[in-house]
Amino acid sequence: MKSFFVVVRNTIVKFFYKTVFKQIFFLMDPELVHSRAIKIGTILGASFLTRSFITLCFSYSNKILEREILKIKFLNPVGLAAGFDKNAQLTALWPSVGFGFAEVGSITGEACEGNPKPRLWRLKKSQSLVVNYGLKNEGSEKLSAKLRNIKFQIPIGTSIAKTNNKETVETEQGIADYVKAFKQFSDIGSYFSINISCPNVFGGLPFTDDSKLDKLLGKLDQISTGKPIFIKISPDLSLDQVDKIIDVVKRHRVDGFICSNLTKNRVNKKIIDNKIPEAGGISGRAVEDLANNLIGHIYRREKDRFVIIGCGGVFRAEDAYKKIKLGASLVQLITGMIYEGPQVISEINMGLVKLLKKDGFTNISQAVGSGVK
Ligand SMILES: Cc1cc2nc3c(=O)[nH]c(=O)nc-3n(C[C@H](O)[C@H](O)[C@H](O)COP(=O)(O)O)c2cc1C
């Protein structure tokens, strides 16, 4: 009965999203839609009544999806990826939308306006977005003060990055910037994501270099925090570079990887739109296979030594399951929600339950890495 209600409800919500809301949204400037969605979401998240209504429209739960990872309890494995809720305005709403966890930010040491507009585009045929926000956010001081006393209902990850300005281009200053944000968030949220892979910033990706990463992580080791730490990596790294990063990371207090961020590489069979903006990183279907290659590679090499969060091109349960079978314990998404509608989170979770049962698993943890020989 419960499942029947969820299927009917999701079908209705999906129909309205695809035939009405998406048609209107996709005529508007993408950044305007994003900022309006944040405003409306803030209103909906503010009262118990509206949150309960959203829960009725979007939630889904099943014991088979529940598990504890790094002492954090997850009710389901589908999370919001970093970059949608940059200033942590919707943490009260995400549980009602059905997410098992959500990552806020990326948050940087200093407040940052981001890159000049326009800085967000849709590649409709490729089911992707081109993103050139350049780490727009209100900065670690303001955001940590806002979040310090909030009791979150689901695990909230804090994504930390280096401020996008000329002052942080030198390694020492860049590290100091990460350290500032890290310290301020040491006791806020459930886990850290250290974003070393934002493609749209001053000075490129310096901390994908193993010796610079070693220095950065050495500094972070000295800051006390009880929270697990994930490193978010770029899908454009060679496997050789990934191996070097893994070797560095093993010397430090790092619990896992997020695979992956946006791709900068325009030479990609999944990109079928004719016009692609020159600036920015690409999300969605264009990044799916690249992220999956990273997940499989790290899991094959390290097995359970690291927890992997799979991210990039999750639109359906089958996409999430593929990542899980390759070794991801959790998955994240943004683009799938924009193209399919917010009911996609419960659709994915419901679909995962079916796929797990079909394969004879009684808990999602048993499926992790089951496709890797
Ligand atoms: C609008 C937008 C903004 C993003 N901003 C960030 C960010 O600030 N930090 C980060 O680590 N990743 C950021 N990302 C990357 C996503 O977290 C994710 O890695 C990527 O979009 C692939 O997932 P998807 O295909 O489900 O969107 C952003 C992505 C989008 C679409």
The ligand as an SDF file (V2000), in Angstrom:
LIG
                    3D

 31 33  0  0  0  0  0  0  0  0999 V2000
   25.3080   24.4260  -10.2660 C   0  0  0  0  0  0  0  0  0  0  0  0
   26.4420   23.5860   -9.7660 C   0  0  0  0  0  0  0  0  0  0  0  0
   27.3340   24.1190   -8.8370 C   0  0  0  0  0  0  0  0  0  0  0  0
   28.3900   23.3410   -8.3480 C   0  0  0  0  0  0  0  0  0  0  0  0
   29.2270   23.8480   -7.3870 N   0  0  0  0  0  0  0  0  0  0  0  0
   30.0990   23.0170   -6.7590 C   0  0  0  0  0  0  0  0  0  0  0  0
   30.8240   23.4530   -5.6260 C   0  0  0  0  0  0  0  0  0  0  0  0
   30.7030   24.5990   -5.1680 O   0  0  0  0  0  0  0  0  0  0  0  0
   31.6740   22.5680   -5.0360 N   0  0  0  0  0  0  0  0  0  0  0  0
   31.8310   21.2790   -5.4740 C   0  0  0  0  0  0  0  0  0  0  0  0
   32.5840   20.5130   -4.8780 O   0  0  0  0  0  0  0  0  0  0  0  0
   31.1500   20.8470   -6.5640 N   0  0  0  0  0  0  0  0  0  0  0  0
   30.2900   21.6800   -7.1930 C   0  0  0  0  0  0  0  0  0  0  0  0
   29.5630   21.2150   -8.2640 N   0  0  0  0  0  0  0  0  0  0  0  0
   29.7800   19.8470   -8.7570 C   0  0  0  0  0  0  0  0  0  0  0  0
   28.7570   18.8720   -8.1730 C   0  0  0  0  0  0  0  0  0  0  0  0
   28.8900   18.7850   -6.7840 O   0  0  0  0  0  0  0  0  0  0  0  0
   28.9310   17.4790   -8.7860 C   0  0  0  0  0  0  0  0  0  0  0  0
   30.2160   17.0160   -8.4730 O   0  0  0  0  0  0  0  0  0  0  0  0
   28.7380   17.4760  -10.2940 C   0  0  0  0  0  0  0  0  0  0  0  0
   27.7340   18.3720  -10.7050 O   0  0  0  0  0  0  0  0  0  0  0  0
   28.3640   16.0770  -10.8180 C   0  0  0  0  0  0  0  0  0  0  0  0
   27.1330   15.6810  -10.2790 O   0  0  0  0  0  0  0  0  0  0  0  0
   25.7440   15.7820  -11.1180 P   0  0  0  0  0  0  0  0  0  0  0  0
   26.0200   15.2030  -12.4670 O   0  0  0  0  0  0  0  0  0  0  0  0
   24.7650   14.9830  -10.3300 O   0  0  0  0  0  0  0  0  0  0  0  0
   25.3900   17.2330  -11.1570 O   0  0  0  0  0  0  0  0  0  0  0  0
   28.5450   22.0040   -8.7990 C   0  0  0  0  0  0  0  0  0  0  0  0
   27.6550   21.4850   -9.7610 C   0  0  0  0  0  0  0  0  0  0  0  0
   26.6190   22.2540  -10.2330 C   0  0  0  0  0  0  0  0  0  0  0  0
   25.6700   21.6510  -11.2330 C   0  0  0  0  0  0  0  0  0  0  0  0
  1  2  1  0
  2  3  1  0
  2 30  2  0
  3  4  2  0
  4  5  1  0
  4 28  1  0
  5  6  2  0
  6  7  1  0
  6 13  1  0
  7  8  2  0
  7  9  1  0
  9 10  1  0
 10 11  2  0
 10 12  1  0
 12 13  2  0
 13 14  1  0
 14 15  1  0
 14 28  1  0
 15 16  1  0
 16 17  1  0
 16 18  1  0
 18 19  1  0
 18 20  1  0
 20 21  1  0
 20 22  1  0
 22 23  1  0
 23 24  1  0
 24 25  2  0
 24 26  1  0
 24 27  1  0
 28 29  2  0
 29 30  1  0
 30 31  1  0
M  END
$$$$
